[in-house]
């Protein structure tokens, strides 16, 4: 896998390797070069796996923000701390957006 060492899986690099692998596989199939065909197929599969792992990671992070934001908003509302309530609502909305972007297909 080509996971970014600092941040784990990445959707962009996963997509890149998926497309590149498909192209290499196609060239291999057209020319009869089995090594290219096989390495392209493998790179495509690794790219898809990285993309899916990054998508799952993003969804989980969104869930954490959504739940944490909701908690902060409720605590802020109960205690009368409007700033905490507003910050919690923003965090909740951010988490919901991140979940929607990374929702498994």
Biopython code that builds the backbone (N, CA, C, O; Angstrom):
import numpy as np
from Bio.PDB.StructureBuilder import StructureBuilder

atoms = [
    (1, "UNK", "N", (0.834, -1.179, 0.000)),
    (1, "UNK", "CA", (0.000, 0.000, 0.000)),
    (1, "UNK", "C", (0.879, 1.242, 0.000)),
    (1, "UNK", "O", (2.038, 1.211, 0.414)),
    (2, "UNK", "N", (0.308, 2.308, -0.465)),
    (2, "UNK", "CA", (1.052, 3.560, -0.554)),
    (2, "UNK", "C", (0.543, 4.571, 0.468)),
    (2, "UNK", "O", (0.553, 5.773, 0.206)),
    (3, "UNK", "N", (0.107, 4.103, 1.608)),
    (3, "UNK", "CA", (-0.420, 5.009, 2.629)),
    (3, "UNK", "C", (0.604, 6.066, 2.973)),
    (3, "UNK", "O", (1.802, 5.793, 3.051)),
    (4, "UNK", "N", (0.118, 7.274, 3.179)),
    (4, "UNK", "CA", (0.947, 8.368, 3.631)),
    (4, "UNK", "C", (1.420, 8.028, 5.039)),
    (4, "UNK", "O", (0.605, 7.718, 5.908)),
    (5, "UNK", "N", (2.712, 8.082, 5.268)),
    (5, "UNK", "CA", (3.272, 7.671, 6.556)),
    (5, "UNK", "C", (2.731, 8.480, 7.727)),
    (5, "UNK", "O", (2.601, 7.954, 8.832)),
    (6, "UNK", "N", (2.416, 9.744, 7.503)),
    (6, "UNK", "CA", (1.968, 10.601, 8.601)),
    (6, "UNK", "C", (0.475, 10.516, 8.858)),
    (6, "UNK", "O", (0.041, 10.567, 10.009)),
    (7, "UNK", "N", (-0.304, 10.388, 7.815)),
    (7, "UNK", "CA", (-1.757, 10.508, 7.969)),
    (7, "UNK", "C", (-2.528, 9.245, 7.631)),
    (7, "UNK", "O", (-3.758, 9.267, 7.663)),
    (8, "UNK", "N", (-1.880, 8.174, 7.317)),
    (8, "UNK", "CA", (-2.588, 6.953, 6.963)),
    (8, "UNK", "C", (-3.105, 7.002, 5.536)),
    (8, "UNK", "O", (-2.522, 7.680, 4.691)),
    (9, "UNK", "N", (-4.188, 6.294, 5.257)),
    (9, "UNK", "CA", (-4.700, 6.220, 3.889)),
    (9, "UNK", "C", (-5.186, 7.573, 3.388)),
    (9, "UNK", "O", (-5.624, 8.422, 4.164)),
    (10, "UNK", "N", (-5.099, 7.757, 2.067)),
    (10, "UNK", "CA", (-5.441, 9.034, 1.452)),
    (10, "UNK", "C", (-6.303, 8.768, 0.226)),
    (10, "UNK", "O", (-5.946, 7.945, -0.616)),
    (11, "UNK", "N", (-7.429, 9.455, 0.119)),
    (11, "UNK", "CA", (-8.340, 9.234, -1.012)),
    (11, "UNK", "C", (-7.703, 9.623, -2.347)),
    (11, "UNK", "O", (-7.895, 8.935, -3.350)),
    (12, "UNK", "N", (-6.954, 10.714, -2.361)),
    (12, "UNK", "CA", (-6.362, 11.196, -3.610)),
    (12, "UNK", "C", (-5.315, 10.227, -4.139)),
    (12, "UNK", "O", (-5.339, 9.875, -5.318)),
    (13, "UNK", "N", (-4.394, 9.790, -3.279)),
    (13, "UNK", "CA", (-3.370, 8.860, -3.755)),
    (13, "UNK", "C", (-3.980, 7.500, -4.077)),
    (13, "UNK", "O", (-3.524, 6.816, -4.994)),
    (14, "UNK", "N", (-4.996, 7.111, -3.338)),
    (14, "UNK", "CA", (-5.682, 5.855, -3.650)),
    (14, "UNK", "C", (-6.316, 5.900, -5.023)),
    (14, "UNK", "O", (-6.212, 4.942, -5.789)),
    (15, "UNK", "N", (-6.971, 7.000, -5.340)),
    (15, "UNK", "CA", (-7.594, 7.163, -6.646)),
    (15, "UNK", "C", (-6.541, 7.189, -7.753)),
    (15, "UNK", "O", (-6.724, 6.582, -8.808)),
    (16, "UNK", "N", (-5.436, 7.899, -7.503)),
    (16, "UNK", "CA", (-4.348, 7.973, -8.475)),
    (16, "UNK", "C", (-3.829, 6.577, -8.807)),
    (16, "UNK", "O", (-3.701, 6.227, -9.980)),
    (17, "UNK", "N", (-3.531, 5.780, -7.783)),
    (17, "UNK", "CA", (-2.983, 4.447, -8.015)),
    (17, "UNK", "C", (-4.009, 3.517, -8.662)),
    (17, "UNK", "O", (-3.640, 2.632, -9.434)),
    (18, "UNK", "N", (-5.267, 3.706, -8.359)),
    (18, "UNK", "CA", (-6.312, 2.909, -8.999)),
    (18, "UNK", "C", (-6.354, 3.176, -10.500)),
    (18, "UNK", "O", (-6.386, 2.241, -11.300)),
    (19, "UNK", "N", (-6.354, 4.451, -10.880)),
    (19, "UNK", "CA", (-6.409, 4.826, -12.297)),
    (19, "UNK", "C", (-5.125, 4.417, -13.008)),
    (19, "UNK", "O", (-5.170, 3.871, -14.110)),
    (20, "UNK", "N", (-3.982, 4.681, -12.381)),
    (20, "UNK", "CA", (-2.697, 4.322, -12.979)),
    (20, "UNK", "C", (-2.610, 2.806, -13.174)),
    (20, "UNK", "O", (-2.160, 2.332, -14.218)),
    (21, "UNK", "N", (-3.039, 2.062, -12.172)),
    (21, "UNK", "CA", (-3.009, 0.603, -12.286)),
    (21, "UNK", "C", (-3.876, 0.103, -13.419)),
    (21, "UNK", "O", (-3.492, -0.822, -14.136)),
    (22, "UNK", "N", (-5.042, 0.705, -13.588)),
    (22, "UNK", "CA", (-5.924, 0.317, -14.696)),
    (22, "UNK", "C", (-5.260, 0.597, -16.045)),
    (22, "UNK", "O", (-5.357, -0.207, -16.972)),
    (23, "UNK", "N", (-4.584, 1.742, -16.145)),
    (23, "UNK", "CA", (-3.908, 2.090, -17.401)),
    (23, "UNK", "C", (-2.780, 1.114, -17.702)),
    (23, "UNK", "O", (-2.641, 0.657, -18.836)),
    (24, "UNK", "N", (-1.976, 0.793, -16.699)),
    (24, "UNK", "CA", (-0.864, -0.147, -16.892)),
    (24, "UNK", "C", (-1.405, -1.528, -17.260)),
    (24, "UNK", "O", (-0.850, -2.202, -18.128)),
    (25, "UNK", "N", (-2.469, -1.943, -16.613)),
    (25, "UNK", "CA", (-3.079, -3.234, -16.926)),
    (25, "UNK", "C", (-3.573, -3.261, -18.371)),
    (25, "UNK", "O", (-3.395, -4.259, -19.069)),
    (26, "UNK", "N", (-4.193, -2.168, -18.823)),
    (26, "UNK", "CA", (-4.694, -2.089, -20.197)),
    (26, "UNK", "C", (-3.550, -2.196, -21.200)),
    (26, "UNK", "O", (-3.653, -2.919, -22.191)),
    (27, "UNK", "N", (-2.457, -1.473, -20.940)),
    (27, "UNK", "CA", (-1.291, -1.556, -21.838)),
    (27, "UNK", "C", (-0.754, -2.984, -21.857)),
    (27, "UNK", "O", (-0.419, -3.516, -22.915)),
    (28, "UNK", "N", (-0.678, -3.584, -20.705)),
    (28, "UNK", "CA", (-0.202, -4.967, -20.625)),
    (28, "UNK", "C", (-1.093, -5.920, -21.395)),
    (28, "UNK", "O", (-0.595, -6.815, -22.079)),
    (29, "UNK", "N", (-2.389, -5.747, -21.296)),
    (29, "UNK", "CA", (-3.327, -6.609, -22.021)),
    (29, "UNK", "C", (-3.224, -6.397, -23.525)),
    (29, "UNK", "O", (-3.290, -7.356, -24.294)),
    (30, "UNK", "N", (-3.062, -5.142, -23.949)),
    (30, "UNK", "CA", (-2.987, -4.833, -25.376)),
    (30, "UNK", "C", (-1.696, -5.340, -26.017)),
    (30, "UNK", "O", (-1.688, -5.745, -27.179)),
    (31, "UNK", "N", (-0.612, -5.315, -25.253)),
    (31, "UNK", "CA", (0.685, -5.724, -25.800)),
    (31, "UNK", "C", (1.017, -7.174, -25.509)),
    (31, "UNK", "O", (1.963, -7.720, -26.077)),
    (32, "UNK", "N", (0.256, -7.804, -24.635)),
    (32, "UNK", "CA", (0.544, -9.186, -24.266)),
    (32, "UNK", "C", (1.624, -9.300, -23.202)),
    (32, "UNK", "O", (2.105, -10.399, -22.927)),
    (33, "UNK", "N", (2.011, -8.182, -22.602)),
    (33, "UNK", "CA", (3.024, -8.198, -21.548)),
    (33, "UNK", "C", (2.345, -8.533, -20.222)),
    (33, "UNK", "O", (1.737, -7.677, -19.581)),
    (34, "UNK", "N", (2.463, -9.780, -19.835)),
    (34, "UNK", "CA", (1.779, -10.258, -18.641)),
    (34, "UNK", "C", (2.262, -9.580, -17.360)),
    (34, "UNK", "O", (1.480, -9.349, -16.438)),
    (35, "UNK", "N", (3.571, -9.260, -17.312)),
    (35, "UNK", "CA", (4.095, -8.588, -16.117)),
    (35, "UNK", "C", (3.394, -7.242, -15.900)),
    (35, "UNK", "O", (3.027, -6.899, -14.776)),
    (36, "UNK", "N", (3.213, -6.487, -16.984)),
    (36, "UNK", "CA", (2.536, -5.191, -16.884)),
    (36, "UNK", "C", (1.078, -5.388, -16.492)),
    (36, "UNK", "O", (0.541, -4.682, -15.638)),
    (37, "UNK", "N", (0.461, -6.355, -17.131)),
    (37, "UNK", "CA", (-0.942, -6.625, -16.843)),
    (37, "UNK", "C", (-1.137, -6.958, -15.365)),
    (37, "UNK", "O", (-2.038, -6.434, -14.710)),
    (38, "UNK", "N", (-0.288, -7.825, -14.862)),
    (38, "UNK", "CA", (-0.403, -8.264, -13.473)),
    (38, "UNK", "C", (-0.079, -7.128, -12.499)),
    (38, "UNK", "O", (-0.794, -6.935, -11.516)),
    (39, "UNK", "N", (1.004, -6.369, -12.768)),
    (39, "UNK", "CA", (1.367, -5.285, -11.846)),
    (39, "UNK", "C", (0.304, -4.181, -11.877)),
    (39, "UNK", "O", (0.029, -3.558, -10.852)),
    (40, "UNK", "N", (-0.291, -3.939, -13.044)),
    (40, "UNK", "CA", (-1.356, -2.949, -13.135)),
    (40, "UNK", "C", (-2.584, -3.366, -12.353)),
    (40, "UNK", "O", (-3.211, -2.554, -11.673)),
    (41, "UNK", "N", (-2.916, -4.635, -12.458)),
    (41, "UNK", "CA", (-4.075, -5.157, -11.712)),
    (41, "UNK", "C", (-3.838, -5.025, -10.208)),
    (41, "UNK", "O", (-4.744, -4.664, -9.457)),
    (42, "UNK", "N", (-2.613, -5.320, -9.781)),
    (42, "UNK", "CA", (-2.282, -5.234, -8.359)),
    (42, "UNK", "C", (-2.317, -3.774, -7.877)),
    (42, "UNK", "O", (-2.853, -3.487, -6.807)),
    (43, "UNK", "N", (-1.744, -2.854, -8.669)),
    (43, "UNK", "CA", (-1.738, -1.448, -8.268)),
    (43, "UNK", "C", (-3.167, -0.894, -8.213)),
    (43, "UNK", "O", (-3.501, -0.103, -7.331)),
    (44, "UNK", "N", (-3.997, -1.315, -9.156)),
    (44, "UNK", "CA", (-5.403, -0.888, -9.141)),
    (44, "UNK", "C", (-6.090, -1.357, -7.854)),
    (44, "UNK", "O", (-6.785, -0.577, -7.203)),
    (45, "UNK", "N", (-5.900, -2.614, -7.493)),
    (45, "UNK", "CA", (-6.526, -3.155, -6.277)),
    (45, "UNK", "C", (-6.017, -2.446, -5.027)),
    (45, "UNK", "O", (-6.794, -2.162, -4.116)),
    (46, "UNK", "N", (-4.715, -2.157, -4.978)),
    (46, "UNK", "CA", (-4.158, -1.457, -3.822)),
    (46, "UNK", "C", (-4.701, -0.025, -3.743)),
    (46, "UNK", "O", (-4.986, 0.476, -2.655)),
    (47, "UNK", "N", (-4.840, 0.618, -4.887)),
    (47, "UNK", "CA", (-5.399, 1.970, -4.912)),
    (47, "UNK", "C", (-6.836, 1.988, -4.432)),
    (47, "UNK", "O", (-7.227, 2.869, -3.666)),
    (48, "UNK", "N", (-7.622, 1.027, -4.874)),
    (48, "UNK", "CA", (-9.019, 0.934, -4.420)),
    (48, "UNK", "C", (-9.092, 0.691, -2.916)),
    (48, "UNK", "O", (-9.924, 1.275, -2.222)),
    (49, "UNK", "N", (-8.209, -0.180, -2.420)),
    (49, "UNK", "CA", (-8.199, -0.471, -0.980)),
    (49, "UNK", "C", (-7.825, 0.772, -0.180)),
    (49, "UNK", "O", (-8.415, 1.039, 0.867)),
    (50, "UNK", "N", (-6.844, 1.533, -0.671)),
    (50, "UNK", "CA", (-6.449, 2.752, 0.035)),
    (50, "UNK", "C", (-7.581, 3.777, 0.027)),
    (50, "UNK", "O", (-7.851, 4.410, 1.048)),
    (51, "UNK", "N", (-8.236, 3.942, -1.105)),
    (51, "UNK", "CA", (-9.354, 4.880, -1.201)),
    (51, "UNK", "C", (-10.458, 4.493, -0.211)),
    (51, "UNK", "O", (-10.981, 5.342, 0.511)),
    (52, "UNK", "N", (-10.802, 3.210, -0.188)),
    (52, "UNK", "CA", (-11.866, 2.743, 0.710)),
    (52, "UNK", "C", (-11.475, 2.905, 2.181)),
    (52, "UNK", "O", (-12.316, 3.244, 3.014)),
    (53, "UNK", "N", (-10.202, 2.662, 2.499)),
    (53, "UNK", "CA", (-9.734, 2.831, 3.877)),
    (53, "UNK", "C", (-9.793, 4.304, 4.283)),
    (53, "UNK", "O", (-10.187, 4.627, 5.404)),
    (54, "UNK", "N", (-9.402, 5.193, 3.373)),
    (54, "UNK", "CA", (-9.453, 6.629, 3.666)),
    (54, "UNK", "C", (-10.897, 7.094, 3.833)),
    (54, "UNK", "O", (-11.193, 7.935, 4.683)),
    (55, "UNK", "N", (-11.777, 6.549, 3.028)),
    (55, "UNK", "CA", (-13.194, 6.897, 3.118)),
    (55, "UNK", "C", (-13.754, 6.461, 4.478)),
    (55, "UNK", "O", (-14.481, 7.216, 5.124)),
    (56, "UNK", "N", (-13.417, 5.259, 4.902)),
    (56, "UNK", "CA", (-13.888, 4.764, 6.199)),
    (56, "UNK", "C", (-13.326, 5.611, 7.341)),
    (56, "UNK", "O", (-14.034, 5.925, 8.297)),
    (57, "UNK", "N", (-12.049, 5.975, 7.233)),
    (57, "UNK", "CA", (-11.421, 6.810, 8.258)),
    (57, "UNK", "C", (-12.129, 8.167, 8.344)),
    (57, "UNK", "O", (-12.402, 8.656, 9.440)),
    (58, "UNK", "N", (-12.420, 8.762, 7.210)),
    (58, "UNK", "CA", (-13.109, 10.050, 7.182)),
    (58, "UNK", "C", (-14.500, 9.956, 7.774)),
    (58, "UNK", "O", (-14.941, 10.871, 8.470)),
    (59, "UNK", "N", (-15.197, 8.862, 7.508)),
    (59, "UNK", "CA", (-16.543, 8.680, 8.050)),
    (59, "UNK", "C", (-16.502, 8.573, 9.574)),
    (59, "UNK", "O", (-17.328, 9.164, 10.268)),
    (60, "UNK", "N", (-15.532, 7.812, 10.086)),
    (60, "UNK", "CA", (-15.401, 7.652, 11.543)),
    (60, "UNK", "C", (-15.048, 8.985, 12.198)),
    (60, "UNK", "O", (-15.594, 9.326, 13.248)),
    (61, "UNK", "N", (-14.135, 9.743, 11.580)),
    (61, "UNK", "CA", (-13.785, 11.051, 12.127)),
    (61, "UNK", "C", (-15.004, 11.979, 12.137)),
    (61, "UNK", "O", (-15.202, 12.738, 13.086)),
    (62, "UNK", "N", (-15.812, 11.914, 11.090)),
    (62, "UNK", "CA", (-17.032, 12.708, 11.042)),
    (62, "UNK", "C", (-18.007, 12.316, 12.131)),
    (62, "UNK", "O", (-18.662, 13.172, 12.726)),
    (63, "UNK", "N", (-18.104, 11.030, 12.390)),
    (63, "UNK", "CA", (-18.986, 10.539, 13.445)),
    (63, "UNK", "C", (-18.541, 11.065, 14.806)),
    (63, "UNK", "O", (-19.364, 11.494, 15.614)),
    (64, "UNK", "N", (-17.223, 11.026, 15.054)),
    (64, "UNK", "CA", (-16.702, 11.536, 16.329)),
    (64, "UNK", "C", (-17.008, 13.022, 16.489)),
    (64, "UNK", "O", (-17.415, 13.460, 17.565)),
    (65, "UNK", "N", (-16.817, 13.796, 15.429)),
    (65, "UNK", "CA", (-17.121, 15.235, 15.509)),
    (65, "UNK", "C", (-18.613, 15.478, 15.708)),
    (65, "UNK", "O", (-19.009, 16.358, 16.473)),
    (66, "UNK", "N", (-19.425, 14.707, 15.028)),
    (66, "UNK", "CA", (-20.879, 14.888, 15.133)),
    (66, "UNK", "C", (-21.365, 14.607, 16.554)),
    (66, "UNK", "O", (-22.138, 15.380, 17.120)),
    (67, "UNK", "N", (-20.907, 13.497, 17.118)),
    (67, "UNK", "CA", (-21.331, 13.129, 18.475)),
    (67, "UNK", "C", (-20.753, 14.106, 19.502)),
    (67, "UNK", "O", (-21.470, 14.567, 20.390)),
    (68, "UNK", "N", (-19.462, 14.421, 19.384)),
    (68, "UNK", "CA", (-18.835, 15.351, 20.320)),
    (68, "UNK", "C", (-19.461, 16.736, 20.246)),
    (68, "UNK", "O", (-19.660, 17.391, 21.269)),
    (69, "UNK", "N", (-19.769, 17.175, 19.034)),
    (69, "UNK", "CA", (-20.410, 18.478, 18.866)),
    (69, "UNK", "C", (-21.792, 18.510, 19.473)),
    (69, "UNK", "O", (-22.191, 19.495, 20.094)),
    (70, "UNK", "N", (-22.513, 17.434, 19.290)),
    (70, "UNK", "CA", (-23.868, 17.364, 19.861)),
    (70, "UNK", "C", (-23.810, 17.441, 21.380)),
    (70, "UNK", "O", (-24.604, 18.133, 22.016)),
    (71, "UNK", "N", (-22.842, 16.708, 21.951)),
    (71, "UNK", "CA", (-22.667, 16.722, 23.411)),
    (71, "UNK", "C", (-22.356, 18.139, 23.883)),
    (71, "UNK", "O", (-22.958, 18.624, 24.840)),
    (72, "UNK", "N", (-21.414, 18.800, 23.211)),
    (72, "UNK", "CA", (-21.048, 20.164, 23.605)),
    (72, "UNK", "C", (-22.233, 21.123, 23.484)),
    (72, "UNK", "O", (-22.427, 21.984, 24.343)),
    (73, "UNK", "N", (-23.017, 20.975, 22.426)),
    (73, "UNK", "CA", (-24.177, 21.845, 22.225)),
    (73, "UNK", "C", (-25.206, 21.649, 23.339)),
    (73, "UNK", "O", (-25.766, 22.621, 23.848)),
    (74, "UNK", "N", (-25.449, 20.422, 23.710)),
    (74, "UNK", "CA", (-26.424, 20.137, 24.773)),
    (74, "UNK", "C", (-25.919, 20.669, 26.109)),
    (74, "UNK", "O", (-26.671, 21.306, 26.846)),
    (75, "UNK", "N", (-24.653, 20.413, 26.426)),
    (75, "UNK", "CA", (-24.088, 20.905, 27.685)),
    (75, "UNK", "C", (-24.144, 22.438, 27.713)),
    (75, "UNK", "O", (-24.487, 23.036, 28.733)),
    (76, "UNK", "N", (-23.805, 23.060, 26.587)),
    (76, "UNK", "CA", (-23.874, 24.513, 26.514)),
    (76, "UNK", "C", (-25.292, 25.037, 26.722)),
    (76, "UNK", "O", (-25.494, 26.039, 27.407)),
    (77, "UNK", "N", (-26.270, 24.356, 26.128)),
    (77, "UNK", "CA", (-27.666, 24.776, 26.273)),
    (77, "UNK", "C", (-28.143, 24.620, 27.707)),
    (77, "UNK", "O", (-28.840, 25.485, 28.235)),
    (78, "UNK", "N", (-27.766, 23.519, 28.332)),
    (78, "UNK", "CA", (-28.208, 23.250, 29.700)),
    (78, "UNK", "C", (-27.573, 24.235, 30.687)),
    (78, "UNK", "O", (-28.235, 24.701, 31.615)),
    (79, "UNK", "N", (-26.306, 24.546, 30.487)),
    (79, "UNK", "CA", (-25.595, 25.429, 31.422)),
    (79, "UNK", "C", (-25.756, 26.901, 31.070)),
    (79, "UNK", "O", (-25.328, 27.769, 31.831)),
    (80, "UNK", "N", (-26.364, 27.189, 29.933)),
    (80, "UNK", "CA", (-26.545, 28.578, 29.527)),
    (80, "UNK", "C", (-25.329, 29.182, 28.847)),
    (80, "UNK", "O", (-25.270, 30.394, 28.637)),
    (81, "UNK", "N", (-24.356, 28.341, 28.502)),
    (81, "UNK", "CA", (-23.137, 28.820, 27.838)),
    (81, "UNK", "C", (-23.393, 28.826, 26.325)),
    (81, "UNK", "O", (-23.205, 27.812, 25.653)),
    (82, "UNK", "N", (-23.814, 29.955, 25.811)),
    (82, "UNK", "CA", (-24.190, 30.070, 24.392)),
    (82, "UNK", "C", (-23.006, 29.864, 23.458)),
    (82, "UNK", "O", (-23.169, 29.355, 22.350)),
    (83, "UNK", "N", (-21.815, 30.256, 23.900)),
    (83, "UNK", "CA", (-20.643, 30.062, 23.052)),
    (83, "UNK", "C", (-20.343, 28.569, 22.893)),
    (83, "UNK", "O", (-20.056, 28.109, 21.788)),
    (84, "UNK", "N", (-20.408, 27.818, 23.982)),
    (84, "UNK", "CA", (-20.186, 26.375, 23.910)),
    (84, "UNK", "C", (-21.264, 25.715, 23.058)),
    (84, "UNK", "O", (-20.983, 24.807, 22.277)),
    (85, "UNK", "N", (-22.470, 26.171, 23.214)),
    (85, "UNK", "CA", (-23.571, 25.621, 22.424)),
    (85, "UNK", "C", (-23.339, 25.869, 20.926)),
    (85, "UNK", "O", (-23.515, 24.963, 20.111)),
    (86, "UNK", "N", (-22.948, 27.091, 20.574)),
    (86, "UNK", "CA", (-22.712, 27.433, 19.167)),
    (86, "UNK", "C", (-21.522, 26.652, 18.603)),
    (86, "UNK", "O", (-21.578, 26.137, 17.487)),
    (87, "UNK", "N", (-20.451, 26.572, 19.387)),
    (87, "UNK", "CA", (-19.264, 25.819, 18.949)),
    (87, "UNK", "C", (-19.617, 24.346, 18.742)),
    (87, "UNK", "O", (-19.165, 23.719, 17.783)),
    (88, "UNK", "N", (-20.424, 23.806, 19.644)),
    (88, "UNK", "CA", (-20.864, 22.417, 19.510)),
    (88, "UNK", "C", (-21.697, 22.204, 18.260)),
    (88, "UNK", "O", (-21.547, 21.194, 17.573)),
    (89, "UNK", "N", (-22.575, 23.152, 17.964)),
    (89, "UNK", "CA", (-23.402, 23.033, 16.751)),
    (89, "UNK", "C", (-22.556, 23.079, 15.487)),
    (89, "UNK", "O", (-22.819, 22.343, 14.536)),
    (90, "UNK", "N", (-21.542, 23.940, 15.469)),
    (90, "UNK", "CA", (-20.646, 24.024, 14.310)),
    (90, "UNK", "C", (-19.888, 22.712, 14.139)),
    (90, "UNK", "O", (-19.764, 22.195, 13.028)),
    (91, "UNK", "N", (-19.378, 22.176, 15.257)),
    (91, "UNK", "CA", (-18.642, 20.898, 15.194)),
    (91, "UNK", "C", (-19.553, 19.764, 14.728)),
    (91, "UNK", "O", (-19.145, 18.913, 13.937)),
    (92, "UNK", "N", (-20.782, 19.761, 15.225)),
    (92, "UNK", "CA", (-21.741, 18.735, 14.811)),
    (92, "UNK", "C", (-22.011, 18.826, 13.302)),
    (92, "UNK", "O", (-22.025, 17.809, 12.608)),
    (93, "UNK", "N", (-22.221, 20.036, 12.809)),
    (93, "UNK", "CA", (-22.478, 20.225, 11.381)),
    (93, "UNK", "C", (-21.277, 19.810, 10.535)),
    (93, "UNK", "O", (-21.432, 19.205, 9.474)),
    (94, "UNK", "N", (-20.087, 20.138, 11.013)),
    (94, "UNK", "CA", (-18.865, 19.736, 10.307)),
    (94, "UNK", "C", (-18.774, 18.205, 10.233)),
    (94, "UNK", "O", (-18.449, 17.640, 9.189)),
    (95, "UNK", "N", (-19.061, 17.558, 11.345)),
    (95, "UNK", "CA", (-19.022, 16.097, 11.377)),
    (95, "UNK", "C", (-20.046, 15.483, 10.446)),
    (95, "UNK", "O", (-19.761, 14.491, 9.776)),
    (96, "UNK", "N", (-21.231, 16.062, 10.396)),
    (96, "UNK", "CA", (-22.279, 15.548, 9.510)),
    (96, "UNK", "C", (-21.852, 15.684, 8.050)),
    (96, "UNK", "O", (-22.062, 14.774, 7.248)),
    (97, "UNK", "N", (-21.253, 16.825, 7.711)),
    (97, "UNK", "CA", (-20.780, 17.035, 6.340)),
    (97, "UNK", "C", (-19.692, 16.020, 5.993)),
    (97, "UNK", "O", (-19.690, 15.451, 4.901)),
    (98, "UNK", "N", (-18.775, 15.799, 6.922)),
    (98, "UNK", "CA", (-17.701, 14.830, 6.679)),
    (98, "UNK", "C", (-18.265, 13.418, 6.509)),
    (98, "UNK", "O", (-17.783, 12.649, 5.678)),
    (99, "UNK", "N", (-19.274, 13.087, 7.286)),
    (99, "UNK", "CA", (-19.913, 11.777, 7.108)),
    (99, "UNK", "C", (-20.543, 11.668, 5.720)),
    (99, "UNK", "O", (-20.392, 10.647, 5.049)),
    (100, "UNK", "N", (-21.246, 12.711, 5.290)),
    (100, "UNK", "CA", (-21.904, 12.675, 3.989)),
    (100, "UNK", "C", (-20.901, 12.531, 2.852)),
    (100, "UNK", "O", (-21.149, 11.806, 1.889)),
    (101, "UNK", "N", (-19.772, 13.219, 2.961)),
    (101, "UNK", "CA", (-18.740, 13.143, 1.926)),
    (101, "UNK", "C", (-18.130, 11.745, 1.858)),
    (101, "UNK", "O", (-17.784, 11.265, 0.778)),
    (102, "UNK", "N", (-18.002, 11.104, 2.997)),
    (102, "UNK", "CA", (-17.321, 9.812, 3.077)),
    (102, "UNK", "C", (-18.262, 8.626, 3.241)),
    (102, "UNK", "O", (-17.820, 7.526, 3.571)),
    (103, "UNK", "N", (-19.531, 8.836, 3.017)),
    (103, "UNK", "CA", (-20.503, 7.748, 3.154)),
    (103, "UNK", "C", (-20.159, 6.620, 2.189)),
    (103, "UNK", "O", (-19.982, 6.864, 0.995)),
    (104, "UNK", "N", (-20.061, 5.396, 2.687)),
    (104, "UNK", "CA", (-19.746, 4.265, 1.799)),
    (104, "UNK", "C", (-20.818, 4.123, 0.705)),
    (104, "UNK", "O", (-22.005, 4.349, 0.941)),
    (105, "UNK", "N", (-20.376, 3.753, -0.461)),
    (105, "UNK", "CA", (-21.286, 3.642, -1.618)),
    (105, "UNK", "C", (-21.980, 2.312, -1.674)),
    (105, "UNK", "O", (-22.773, 2.068, -2.583)),
]
sb = StructureBuilder()
sb.init_structure("model")
sb.init_model(0)
sb.init_chain("A")
sb.init_seg("    ")
for serial, (resi, resn, name, xyz) in enumerate(atoms, 1):
    if name == "N":
        sb.init_residue(resn, " ", resi, " ")
    sb.init_atom(name, np.array(xyz, "f"), 0.0, 1.0, " ", f" {name:<3s}", serial, name[0])
structure = sb.get_structure()
